[in-house]
Amino acid sequence: MKYIGMDAHSRTSTFVVIGKSGRALRQERVASTEKELLGFVRSVKGEKKLAFEEGVMSQWLYLLLKDEVDELVVCQPRQKEGAKTDAIDAGEIADLLRVGRLKSVFHADSALMELRTLVSGYDDVIEELVRAKNRYKALYRQVAVPVDGAGFYESEEMISRLDTDERRYVACTVFEQLGLLEEQRRGYVERFEANVRSHKPIRLLTSIPGIGPVRANQIVAVMVTPHRFPDKYHLCSYAGLTKHKLVSDGKLYGRKRAHGPTALKRVFRSAALSAMKSNTAFRRKYEAKRSAGGDDRAARGAVARKLAATVLGVWKSGKRYDDKHTEVTQRRNQDCHSGA
């Protein structure tokens, strides 16, 4: 077995090949083109495993190289100490691959993986839109002009209330930016709504209270497949909705969240707030937690975990959300716990 470590960059990529004993067999730098990358990997004969770190090129590299090796690992970026060169990094990745010490990052040959690009673009637009709104509002707050109401960002007449030509000019430019960003946001939403019709997983998730087309696209883009997660506990951990105990010498010295995408946690928590407004099992879950003495934060966290579990169940079953079924399942679980 040969172990190949790869340090990939947009212009060049460096490979280091080591054997079972850890001895370096080969080192080479090639251009990061399809022809050169495939040429090197195919030149390594026999059984081989390949690993590289997660980055902006990861999905492209995964699809390009996955069928060329016996095992391909896209690993989490590592904390680097001491001297650093592309060859050193590639060699360390190869050696960690040899001893099985790499933590892999999920990748798949699935059309749903392409949703990540769309969702990332939408998140960028929303981030810029929020920044522009803050800049626009600040222009009015600096001269004590009231800016209450959502319609404030759509009213061009408000600009005339500013006190100087300079301030009005800046307000005009930011107002134009807001219009453009809002138009782009609507374009993304239209694509998300089209995905509801063309992708069954997204359509299924929109049947769950609190999850509309945008959130459904965001969830599917991160998860890609529900079968990555054996049960709801693994999903809640991955989404950062639970904390793991830190224990040493039999003593608890803290709790820590698992490493995972913060976007999934954000979506589940915001969806929980929306779901709690409906007369469904999610609202009743929140009220039950508060009645039992839990504070608002803990109750909302419980609803977010219930929502994650529902997403997993609906997606795996292929059936739309049924609030009555959720209530029956919950009562059965409570009966089982009370009987124990």
N, C-alpha and C positions, 0 to 999 in steps of 0.2 A: 504494500500500500504506500502511495506517495501522498504527501500533504502539501497543498499549494496555498500559500498566503498571498493575498493581493492587496496592494495599496493603490486605489484607483483615484485618478484625477481627470479633469476634463481634457487635458492635453496628452498626458502620458500616464501609464500604469506600470507599476513595478511588481514583478512576481518573484517569490522565493519558494523553491521546492525543497522539502526535507524528507528523509526516509523514516522508517520505523524507529530507528535509534535516536533520531533528532539531528543527525548529521546533515548539513546543507549539501544538496546535490546540484543545485542550479540556481542562478539568479539572472534576471534579465528585465530590462525596461523596454516597453513597446509603446507605440502610439495608441491612444484610446479610440481606435476605430474597430468596427466590426471585424474586418479582415485580419488585423493584427492580433486582436484579442483571441479570436477563434484559432488563429494559426498557432499561437503559443500553447494554448490549452491542449489542442489536438496533438502537439508535438511531444507532450508528456505521455509516454506509453504506459500501459498497464492500469491497474486499479488506482483511482485517484480521488481525493476529496479536495474541495476548494472552499475558501472562506474569504470574505471581505466585509468591511464595516458598512453599516447603514449610512446612506447619504443621498444626495439629490439624484445620483445616477443608479441607485440600487435596483429599482424595478426594471429598468432597461437592461442592466447587467444580468439580473436574475433570469429574465426571459431569454437572453442571448446565450447564457452558459449552462442553464440547468440540465439540458440533455447531453452535455459534453462530459459530465463527470458522474461518478457513482453517488456522490453526495455533495450538495451545495448548501453552505451555511452563510446567511446574512446575519452578522452579529452586531450587538450593541457597541457603539463607540466606547473605547477604553480610556481610562485615565492614564496619560503618558507621563513618565518621569525620566529624567536623565537625558542622554543624547538622543536626538531624533533625526532620522533620515527615512526616506521612503523604503529603503532596503531593510532598515532595522524594524520598521513597523510591519512590513510584510513578513519578515522572519518571525516576529513575535506572534502574529496571527496564525502562521503555519504551525508553530510549536504548541500554541493553545488549542488549536484544532486537533493536533495529534493526541493530546492528553484529555480531550473532551471537556475543556474548561471555558468554552465560548457560550454566551447566552444569545440564542438566536432571536431574530426579529421576523415576524410573519410576512411572507410574500407568497403570492399565488398567481397562477396563469388563469386569471379570471377577468372578464369584462368589468366586473364590479370594482376591480382595483383602479380602473380609470376614473372612478368617481372621486378619488382622492385629489386629483388635479382640479376638478371642478369645485369641490368643497373648499380646497385651499384658496382658490381664486375668489370665491365668495367671502371667505373669512377676511381676506386682504381688503376687499371692497368695504365690508362692514367696519373694519378697523379704521380705514381712511375716512369713512363717513362719520364715524363718531368723533374723530379728531377734528374734522372740518366743522362739525356742529359746535364743538367746544370752542374753537377759535372764533366762530361767528358770534356765539353768545357772549364771549368775553368782550368783544367790541362794544356791545351795548351795556354790559355790566360796568365797564370802566367809566361810563358817564351816567350811570343810574337810570337807564331807560328800562322799564319793565319788559320782561321777555317771557311771560307766562303763556302757556298753551302750546300744543303741538303745531298749530298752524303758523306759529312764528317763523319757522324755517321755510315756509312756502309763500310768505307775504313779502314781495319785493318793495311794497310801499313803506315798510318799516325802515328802510335805509335812509329815507328822507328825514328821519327823526334824529339822526346822528349830527353832531355839532360842527364837524370840520370836513372840508373837501377831502383831505387825506384819509380820514376815517371812513368816509362814504366810499371812496375809491377802493380801499381794501375790502370793505363789506361787499361791494359789487363783485370783486374777483372771487371771494369765498362763496358768495351766493351762487355764482355760476358753477363753481366746483361742486357744490351741493346738488345742483340740478343734474349734472353729469353723473355723479356717483349714484344718485337715486335711480337714474335711468339704467345704469349698469346693474344695480341691485335687482331691479324688476326683471332684467334679462336673465339673471341667474335663477330667480324664482320661477320664471317660465320654464326653464330647462329642468328644474327640480320637479315641477308639476308634470312635465312630459315624461320624466323617469317613472313617476307613479304609474302611468299607463303602460310603460314598456318593461318594467322590472317587477316581477311578482313579489320579491321580498320587501321592496319599498311600499308596494300597494298594501301588503299585509300589515306593516307597521303603522301605516296611517289610520288603521282601524282602532288603534289604542288611544285612549284619552290622553291629551297633552302632546301627542306626536303628530305634527302636520307634515307636509311635503318636505320642508327644509330640514327639519330634525330627522326625518326618516332617511333622507339622503345622507346626512352626516353620520348617522349610526351605521348604516350599511357600508359606507365608505371606509370606516375604521374596522368594523368586524369582518366584512366580506363574506364570511360563512359562520353560522352559529355552531357548527360542529368543531370549531377550535376549542370550545369551552365544554367540558364534561357536564358541568352543572352551574347553577346560578352563583354559587360561591366563588368559582373561578372567574366568572364574568365580573362580579362585584369587586373582587380584588384587582383585576386588570383595569377596571374603570376608576380605581381609586376611591371607591365608596366604602371601603372597610380598612381597618388598620391591623397590622400584625404585631403580636407581642414581641418585645425584645427581652430575652431572658438569658441571664448568665449566672452560673453557680446557683441555680434554683431561685434567683431573685428577678422580679420584674423591674426593669429600669426604663421602661418607656414603650411607646408604640410608634410604628412607622408604616406609611402607606407603601404598597408595592409600586414598582416602576411601571408606568403605563401611560397611554396618551391622555393628556389633560383634557383634550377636546371631548372625549366620551363622558368624562365626569361632568363637565360643564353642560352638556346636552341633557343628561339624565336629571341633573338638578333643576335646570330651567323647565324641563318637561314636567317634572314633579309639581312645580308651582302652578303650572297650567292645569294639570290633571286634578289638583286639589279643588279647583273651582267648580268641577262638575260633580253631579250627584252620582258618584260611582264608588267602587271599592277603594279607590285611592283616597278619596275624601274621608271615607269611613275609617280607613287605616290611620290617617292623620288624627282624626278625632279620638280614636281609641288610644293612641299613644299619649295624647294630651290628657285624656281622662285618667290614664294610669299614672300620671305624675311626671311624664316626660316634658322637657322644655320644647320650645318651638323648633330649635335647630335639630335636636335629636329626632323629633317627629318627621320633619321634612327629609332628613336622611333616611329614615325608614321607608318613606314613600318612594324615594329615589331608588332604593334597593329593590323594592317591590316592582317598580317600573322596569328595572333592568331584568328581573326574573321573568316578567311578563313578556318582554321583548324576546328573550331567549325561547320561552315556551311557544309563543305564537309563531316565531320563525321556524322552529324545528318541526312543529306540528303541521304547518302549512294551512292553518285555519285562522280566520279572523277572530279578533278579540271578542269575548263574550263575558260581560260583567257578571251574569248569573253563574256561569261556570266557575269564575274566579271566587265567588262567594262560597259556593259549595266546596271547592277544594280547600279553602281556608278553614271552613268549619270542620272538615275531615281531619286536617292537620292538628287543629286545636283538640279534637276528640282523642286523637292518637297520643298527644302529649299529656292530656289529663289522665288517660288510661295508664300511661307509663308511671 
